[in-house]
Amino acid sequence: MADDPKNTRPLSPKRQGFVDAYLGEAAFNATEAARIAGYSSPMQQGSRLLSIVDVKTEIDQRLAKIKKRGIALQQNRIDALVNRH
């Protein structure tokens, strides 16, 4: 059960920096995210980091939260429009 969030350990600060950059400034570019996070050979490290279960799990969890928030925001807007009319 490697995909179970309970079985994952906290990411190192450098890996956390990679995830932050990957989902933010690097816009899903693994090489750029690795460079921003401070890895010495970002081209090789970017793709390697995406294959690490803990890193992938963190990215998937964050994307799920973003999607859920987006759907909730969209539903709030729809509800407001329905109430207004």
C-alpha positions as CSV (number, residue, x, y, z in Angstrom):
1,M,0.0,0.0,0.0
2,A,2.6,2.5,-1.0
3,D,-0.1,4.9,-2.2
4,D,-1.7,5.1,1.3
5,P,-0.8,8.5,2.7
6,K,-0.5,7.0,6.2
7,N,2.5,4.9,4.9
8,T,4.5,7.9,3.6
9,R,7.0,9.8,5.6
10,P,7.5,13.6,5.5
11,L,9.5,14.9,2.6
12,S,12.9,16.4,3.1
13,P,13.1,20.2,2.8
14,K,14.8,19.8,-0.6
15,R,12.1,17.4,-1.9
16,Q,9.4,19.7,-0.4
17,G,11.0,22.6,-2.3
18,F,10.9,20.5,-5.5
19,V,7.1,19.8,-5.0
20,D,6.5,23.5,-4.2
21,A,8.3,24.6,-7.4
22,Y,6.8,21.9,-9.5
23,L,3.2,22.9,-8.6
24,G,4.1,26.6,-8.6
25,E,6.8,28.6,-10.3
26,A,8.0,25.7,-12.6
27,A,4.5,25.0,-13.9
28,F,4.8,21.2,-13.9
29,N,8.3,21.3,-15.4
30,A,10.4,18.8,-13.4
31,T,13.8,20.0,-14.6
32,E,12.9,23.6,-13.7
33,A,11.5,22.5,-10.4
34,A,14.7,20.6,-9.6
35,R,16.8,23.6,-10.5
36,I,14.7,25.9,-8.3
37,A,14.9,23.5,-5.4
38,G,18.7,23.5,-5.7
39,Y,19.5,20.1,-7.2
40,S,23.0,20.0,-8.9
41,S,21.9,18.1,-12.0
42,P,18.3,19.2,-12.5
43,M,17.7,17.4,-15.8
44,Q,18.4,14.0,-14.3
45,Q,17.0,14.7,-10.8
46,G,13.7,16.1,-12.0
47,S,12.5,13.0,-13.7
48,R,14.0,10.8,-10.9
49,L,12.1,12.8,-8.2
50,L,8.8,12.3,-10.1
51,S,9.3,8.6,-9.8
52,I,9.7,8.6,-6.0
53,V,6.5,7.4,-4.4
54,D,6.6,9.9,-1.5
55,V,7.1,12.8,-3.9
56,K,4.4,11.6,-6.3
57,T,2.0,11.1,-3.4
58,E,2.6,14.6,-2.1
59,I,2.0,16.0,-5.6
60,D,-1.2,13.9,-6.1
61,Q,-2.5,15.0,-2.7
62,R,-1.9,18.6,-3.3
63,L,-3.5,18.4,-6.8
64,A,-6.6,16.8,-5.2
65,K,-6.9,19.6,-2.7
66,I,-6.6,22.2,-5.4
67,K,-9.2,20.4,-7.5
68,K,-11.5,20.1,-4.5
69,R,-11.1,23.8,-3.7
70,G,-11.8,24.7,-7.3
71,I,-14.9,22.6,-7.5
72,A,-16.1,24.1,-4.2
73,L,-15.5,27.6,-5.4
74,Q,-17.3,26.9,-8.7
75,Q,-20.3,25.5,-6.8
76,N,-20.3,28.5,-4.5
77,R,-20.5,30.8,-7.5
78,I,-23.3,28.7,-9.1
79,D,-25.2,28.8,-5.8
80,A,-24.8,32.5,-5.5
81,L,-26.1,33.0,-9.1
82,V,-29.1,30.7,-8.4
83,N,-29.9,32.6,-5.2
84,R,-29.6,36.0,-7.0
85,H,-32.0,35.0,-9.7
